Amino acid sequence: MEMSTAGVEMKFKNMHYPVLIAATHVRELSIIRQTNAGLCVGASVTLATLDQALKQAIEQHDGNI
């Protein structure tokens, strides 16, 4: 991918960013963690993974709120 097509600012405003971070490669953003309050879902979790985690959480839930 060319740097000039990475975003509006880079393409149209000729801004230069020496480092770009792909959120899909940040491990912490791809994690689903179960807590006492519910699920903590990372920003890069896929819908398929979220669907699977929600189904698992529903199976484990005992009906108490």
C-alpha positions, 0 to 999 in steps of 0.5 A: 500500500502506498503511503499516499493512499493510507488516509485522507490527510495523507492523500489530500493534505500531504501529511506524512506519518512515519509509523502506521499501526494496524489495530488488527495486529495489536494483540490486546485489541483482539482479546475477549475477557470475561469479568464479573460485570460482563465481557470486555471486547477488544476493538479488533475482535472479529464478528465470528469470534464475538459470536462464538464468545457470546454463545459460550457466555450464554451457555455458562450463564446461570440465569442470575442477574 
